[in-house]
């Protein structure tokens, strides 16, 4: 079979080529001689290009369902956390998920088939109904299935269609909320007026308002010089 390189410098162009092959009904295989594609390795653009043309995305057995599900999820995989199974008691589930509600990294969990609808409902209530999710069932086996949508849609789907087999759930991380630059600039001004060094004021305000320090430095300097 013809071979084509796929790495960071050319993956944007290669993803387009990959999509063209898939539209023609061909099979494309993304392989690596080390690591796991899409997991700290190029490949996420390939998965997304395949999903855009509604191609089936599957994975050859890897060392764990965690990385296998993450690889085919289409969700960011540069950084992720593995949470295993949720506690069985509802209160403990909500407490655990409450801690994860603001987690910015992609999250991977195991869910027992018999509790799928119920636990996905709790996830939707606690983390957010619109959070993207991929539910991988029976990966690498005969009845492999990857369902993609939102947590609310997943909860409805698996309540109406109780699954069988092993489930690995991949949930998108919390969206990054942009910091309040105007409030940060005002904080810098107050701190400087109170006697703080400008650089120290910028550092403290940037951390407090979750804005990039360099951008705040430039914006606050312009404000003070005007």
For each residue, the residues with C-beta under 8 A, 3 or more apart:
1: 29
2:
3:
4: 14 17
5: 10 14
6: 10 11 14 30 42 43 46
7: 10 11 42
8: 11 42
9:
10: 5 6 7 13 14
11: 6 7 8 14 15 42 43 45 46
12: 15 16 45
13: 10 16 17
14: 4 5 6 10 11 17 18 45 46
15: 11 12 18 19 45 46 48 49
16: 12 13 19 20 49
17: 4 13 14 20 21
18: 14 15 21 22 28 46 49 50
19: 15 16 22 23 49 50 52 53
20: 16 17 23 24
21: 17 18 24 26 28
22: 18 19 25 26 28 49 50 53 55
23: 19 20 53
24: 20 21
25: 22
26: 21 22
27:
28: 18 21 22 46 50
29: 1
30: 6 37 43 46
31: 37
32: 35 36 37 41 43
33:
34:
35: 32 39 40 41
36: 32 39 40 41 62 63 67 71
37: 30 31 32 41 42 43 46 71
38: 41 42 43 44 46 47 70 71 77
39: 35 36 67 70 71 77 80
40: 35 36 77 78
41: 32 35 36 37 38
42: 6 7 8 11 37 38 45 46
43: 6 11 30 32 37 38 46 47 71
44: 38 47 48 74 76 77 78
45: 11 12 14 15 42 48 49
46: 6 11 14 15 18 28 30 37 38 42 43 49 50
47: 38 43 44 50 51 57 71 72 73 74
48: 15 44 45 51 52 74
49: 15 16 18 19 22 45 46 52 53
50: 18 19 22 28 46 47 53 55 57
51: 47 48 54 55 57 74 148
52: 19 48 49
53: 19 22 23 49 50
54: 51
55: 22 50 51
56:
57: 47 50 51 72 74 146
58: 72 140 144 146
59: 62 68 71 72 139 140
60: 140
61: 68 140
62: 36 59 67 68 71
63: 36 67
64: 67 68
65: 68 69 110 136 139 166 168
66: 69 70 82 108 168
67: 36 39 62 63 64 70 71
68: 59 61 62 64 65 71 72 136 139 140 168
69: 65 66 72 73 108 134 136 139 146 168 169 170
70: 38 39 66 67 73 75 77 80 106 108 170
71: 36 37 38 39 43 47 59 62 67 68 77
72: 47 57 58 59 68 69 134 136 139 146
73: 47 69 70 77 106 134 136 146 148 170
74: 44 47 48 51 57 134 148
75: 70 106 132 134 170 171 172
76: 44 79 80 105 106 172 173
77: 38 39 40 44 70 71 73 80 106
78: 40 44
79: 76 105 106
80: 39 70 76 77 105 106 107 108
81: 103 105 106 107 108
82: 66 107 108 109
83: 86 96 100 107 108 109
84: 109 110
85: 109 110 111 112
86: 83 92 93 96 97 109 111 119 122
87: 92 93 96
88: 92 93
89: 92 93
90: 93 94 122
91: 94 95
92: 86 87 88 89 95 96
93: 86 87 88 89 90 96 97 119 122 126
94: 90 91 97 98 122 125 126
95: 91 92 98 99
96: 83 86 87 92 93 99 100
97: 86 93 94 100 101 122 123 126 127
98: 94 95 101 126
99: 95 96 103
100: 83 96 97 103 107 127
101: 97 98 126 127 128 174
102: 174
103: 81 99 100 107 173 174
104: 173 174 176
105: 76 79 80 81 173
106: 70 73 75 76 77 79 80 81 170 171 172 173
107: 80 81 82 83 100 103 170 171 173
108: 66 69 70 80 81 82 83 168 169 170 171
109: 82 83 84 85 86 168 169 171
110: 65 84 85 166 167 168 169
111: 85 86 115 116 119 120 135 167 168 169
112: 85 115 116 119 167
113: 116 137 162 163 164 165 166 167
114: 162
115: 111 112 118 119
116: 111 112 113 119 120 135 158 162 163 167
117: 120 121 155 158 159 160 162
118: 115 121 122 159
119: 86 93 111 112 115 116 122 123
120: 111 116 117 123 124 133 135 151 154 155 158 169
121: 117 118 124 125 155 159
122: 86 90 93 94 97 118 119 125 126
123: 97 119 120 126 127 131 133 151 155 169 171
124: 120 121 127 128 129 131 150 151 152 154 155
125: 94 121 122 129
126: 93 94 97 98 101 122 123
127: 97 100 101 123 124 131 151 171 174
128: 101 124 131 151
129: 124 125 150 151 152
130: 150 151 152
131: 123 124 127 128 150 151 171 172
132: 75 148 149 150 171 172
133: 120 123 148 149 150 151 154 169 170 171 172
134: 69 72 73 74 75 146 147 148 169 170
135: 111 116 120 146 147 148 154 158 167 168 169 170
136: 65 68 69 72 73 139 144 145 146 167 168 169 170
137: 113 143 144 145 146 147 163 164 165 166 167 168
138: 141 142 143 144 145 164 165 166
139: 59 65 68 69 72 136 144 166 168
140: 58 59 60 61 68 144
141: 138 144 165
142: 138
143: 137 138 164 165
144: 58 136 137 138 139 140 141
145: 136 137 138
146: 57 58 69 72 73 134 135 136 137
147: 134 135 137 154 157
148: 51 73 74 132 133 134 135
149: 132 133 153 154 157
150: 124 129 130 131 132 133 153 154
151: 120 123 124 127 128 129 130 131 133 154 155 171
152: 124 129 130 155 156
153: 149 150 156 157
154: 120 124 133 135 147 149 150 151 157 158 169
155: 117 120 121 123 124 151 152 158 159
156: 152 153 159 160
157: 147 149 153 154 160 161
158: 116 117 120 135 154 155 161 162 163
159: 117 118 121 155 156 162
160: 117 156 157
161: 157 158
162: 113 114 116 117 158 159
163: 113 116 137 158 167
164: 113 137 138 143
165: 113 137 138 141 143
166: 65 110 113 137 138 139
167: 110 111 112 113 116 135 136 137 163
168: 65 66 68 69 108 109 110 111 135 136 137 139
169: 69 108 109 110 111 120 123 133 134 135 136 154
170: 69 70 73 75 106 107 108 133 134 135 136
171: 75 106 107 108 109 123 127 131 132 133 151
172: 75 76 106 131 132 133
173: 76 103 104 105 106 107
174: 101 102 103 104 127
175:
176: 104
177: 210
178: 211
179: 184 206 209 210 211 212
180: 183 184 209 211
181: 184 185 209 211 215 216 219
182: 185 186
183: 180 186 187 209
184: 179 180 181 187 188 205 206 208 209 211 216 220
185: 181 182 188 189 205 216 219 220 223
186: 182 183 189 190
187: 183 184 190 191 201 204 205 208 209
188: 184 185 191 192 198 201 202 205 216 220 223 224
189: 185 186 192 193 220 223 224
190: 186 187 193 194
191: 187 188 194 196 200 201 204 205
192: 188 189 195 196 198 201 224
193: 189 190
194: 190 191
195: 192
196: 191 192 200 201 204
197: 200 201
198: 188 192 201 202 220 221 224
199: 202 203 217
200: 191 196 197 203 204
201: 187 188 191 192 196 197 198 204 205 220
202: 188 198 199 205 206 213 216 217 220
203: 199 200 206 207 213
204: 187 191 196 200 201 207 208
205: 184 185 187 188 191 201 202 208 209 211 216 220
206: 179 184 202 203 209 210 211 212 213 216
207: 203 204 210
208: 184 187 204 205
209: 179 180 181 183 184 187 205 206 216
210: 177 179 206 207
211: 178 179 180 181 184 205 206 215 216
212: 179 206 215 216
213: 202 203 206 216 217
214: 217 218
215: 181 211 212 218 219
216: 181 184 185 188 202 205 206 209 211 212 213 219 220
217: 199 202 213 214 220 221
218: 214 215 221 222
219: 181 185 215 216 222 223
220: 184 185 188 189 198 201 202 205 216 217 223 224
221: 198 217 218 224 225
222: 218 219 225 226
223: 185 188 189 219 220 226
224: 188 189 192 198 220 221
225: 221 222
226: 222 223
